[in-house]
Amino acid sequence: MTLRFLGTTSEHGNCPTLYEVEETGDIVVQGERLLDPRHLDQLRDVKDSETFVVVPRELLIRFAPEE
């Protein structure tokens, strides 16, 4: 799997950051994990292998592919 850096709204190498998987076009998100139990309880159909990260809207609007 080859990741291509798309962008970040953070400074000094901090997250959140977006990457694209070049072979599939899928997006990988690097960010702070969502840990608040009140928020986690609201999520549906969660697999044991899944985790959740918080992404500022500005990051997605600025760098996410439009296709």
N, C-alpha and C positions, 0 to 999 in steps of 0.2 A: 504494500500500500504506500503510495506516495502522497504526501500532504503538501498543498500549496497554501502559503500564508495569504489570507484575504485582507485582514486588517484588524485594527484595535482602536479603541478610544482611550486606552490607558497609556500612562507614561512610564518609562523606566522598566519596560518588560513585564509589567504586571498584567493580570488578566482583567477583563474578559477579552478573548481573542477568537476570531473565526478562521477556520481552515477549510479547504475543499479537498476531498479525496479525488485525485485526478482521474483515477480509473472509473469511478462511478458517478462523480458529480455530487455525492453526498457531502453534507456540511458537518464538521466537527466543531464543537463549542468548548472552549476552555473558560472556566469561570468559577466563582465561589459556589460551593454546594449549598443547596437549599436544605436547611437543617431544622427549621422551626416546625415542631410537631403539628401545630395548628394549620400550617400550610400543607404539610405532607398528607394530613388526613383528608384533604380535599381532592387529592389526585386519584385517578381511576385506573384500573387495569394495570397496575404496576407489577412488573416482573422483578424477581430477585436480582437479576443482573443489571437493572436500570438504576441510574442516579439522575439527579436533577440539578441544573445550575441556573443561576439568575443572570440574565443578559439584559443590559440596558437597551431600551428601544432604539436609542440613537445609533448604537453599534449595528443593529440589524438593518436599519434604514440606510445607513451610510455604506455598508460593505457587503450585505447579502446579495448574491446573484439575483437578477430580476427574472430569470427564466424558471 
